[in-house]
């Protein structure tokens, strides 16, 4: 199992060794869930997106999970290209990720950033936005 990671450096290496170009026509993808009473976790991601939108208006977004979709509907609802629900209600699968990826790839965009909550400890998560490699 460590052979591939040792040879290629794993996913973290992709970000450490590459810079991803920012295109004019950017798509933002927010990853959240439909579950949880963890308002702080979901609202932290919402605040991050609202600040991003205030700094430079987001024109295209995809919302994965009802929590972040509901938080951002008033400020960014007109930017939603797609929304996905039933996220986090059952164990995630490759098929779920594939459905989202296939939908995202039907849209035209130069670059995409994915926003999600990164685990810090049992009571804390940190919103993260990562650039992705171009599909072109």
Secondary structure, 3 states (H helix, E strand, C coil): CHHHHHHHCHHHHHHHHCCCCCCCCEEEEEECCCCCCCHHHHHHHHHHHHHHHHHCCCCEEEEECHHHHHHHHHHHHHHEEEEECCCCCCCCCHHHHHHHHHHHCCCCCCEEEEEEEEEEECCEEEEEEEECCCCC
